[in-house]
Amino acid sequence: MNWEWYIPAIAGIVNVCYGVVMHILGPTSSIRRRGLEHIYDTLIAFIIFSIFLIFFENLQYFIHVLARSLGLDTRYIDGKSTIDVLDSASKYFLDSFNNVKNMLTTLYIVCMTLNIVPYTVPAAYYLSQSTQYLQWMAHWALINLYMYYVLSKIGVNCIAISGIGFGLLVPRQTRSIGALLTALSIVLPAQVEMIYLWEVNNEVHIVLPHSINISNALKIARDIALGGYEIAKALQEQNIIMDIASAISGVLIFTITKIIDETGHYLKI
C-alpha cells in the first residue's frame, strides 16, 4: 500500500475513535450524543471519499470518452494508470517550460550582444521589436506551463489530498476546507490529463522540440529572425486553451465544493 493511502485511513480511525470516546466517556448526555453524531458524520464523509475513489479509479475511462468526443487521439494514455499519465504530463510541461525559457534567454543574449557593437545596433533593435509578439506569448506561456507542471505534481498526490479532505469534512468548522480539497482531488487530475492530451495531439512540442538538433535549431532561429510568428501563434493557441481549461476547472471546483458543503448541511454533518 502506497503511503498516501495511510492518510485517509488515519483520518477515519482518528475521527471514529474520537466519536467513540465522546460517546462512551462523555460526562453529559449532550456530549455523548455529539460523539454519536461525530461517528455518523465520519460515515457520511467516508461515503463522499468513496465516491471520489470510484471516480479516480475510473478516470481513464471518463478521459477516453471525453477525449474522443473532442476528436483527440488517446494512444498517449492507453494502458497507463492516472498516476503514470500525470507523471508523464509533469515531465512534458517542465520540458516545455525549459524550452520556452531557453528560447527567450537566447533571444535576449543575442539582442544584448548585437547592442554592444555599434554597427549591429540596428539589427538588435529590429530583432527586439519584431519579436514583441513572440516575447509576449512566451512570457504568458511560461506562467501557464509552470502552473500546469505544479498542478500535475499536485494531481499525483490527489489520494493523499482527498484523504486530508476526508478528515476535514467531519468537523463542522473545517467542512468547507475539506470540501475544497475533495473537489480539487476530483478536478485537477482530469484537467491536467486533458491539457496534456491536447498538447501532444496538436503537436505543440514540435514547434519548440524537446530534443534540439542542428536542423530544428536552424528552423527556430530562422523563424525568430523573421519575427517568430509561427512559434508565437502556436504558443498563443496553447495559452488560450490552457486558460479556458483553467477557467472551466475553477467553476467545476467551486460547484463541487458547494455541492459537498450543502450536502453536509442537508445531512446535518
Stockholm file with secondary structure:
# STOCKHOLM 1.0

chainA/1-269         MNWEWYIPAIAGIVNVCYGVVMHILGPTSSIRRRGLEHIYDTLIAFIIFSIFLIFFENLQYFIHVLARSLGLDTRYIDGKSTIDVLDSASKYFLDSFNNVKNMLTTLYIVCMTLNIVPYTVPAAYYLSQSTQYLQWMAHWALINLYMYYVLSKIGVNCIAISGIGFGLLVPRQTRSIGALLTALSIVLPAQVEMIYLWEVNNEVHIVLPHSINISNALKIARDIALGGYEIAKALQEQNIIMDIASAISGVLIFTITKIIDETGHYLKI
#=GR chainA/1-269 SS CCGGGHHHHHHHHHHHHHHHHHHHHCSSHHHHHHHHHHHHHHHHHHHHHHHHHHHHHTHHHHHHHHHHHTTCCCTTTTTCCHHHHHHHHHHHHHHHHHHHHHHHHHHHHHHHHHHHSGGGHHHHHHHHHHTHHHHHHHHHHHHHHHHHHHHHHHHHTHHHHHHHHHHHHSSGGGHHHHHHHHHHHHHHHHHHHHHHHHHHHTTHHHHSCSSCCHHHHHHHHHHHHTTCHHHHHHHHHHHHHHHHHHHHHHHHHHHHHHHHHHHHHHTTC
#=GC SS_cons         CCGGGHHHHHHHHHHHHHHHHHHHHCSSHHHHHHHHHHHHHHHHHHHHHHHHHHHHHTHHHHHHHHHHHTTCCCTTTTTCCHHHHHHHHHHHHHHHHHHHHHHHHHHHHHHHHHHHSGGGHHHHHHHHHHTHHHHHHHHHHHHHHHHHHHHHHHHHTHHHHHHHHHHHHSSGGGHHHHHHHHHHHHHHHHHHHHHHHHHHHTTHHHHSCSSCCHHHHHHHHHHHHTTCHHHHHHHHHHHHHHHHHHHHHHHHHHHHHHHHHHHHHHTTC
//
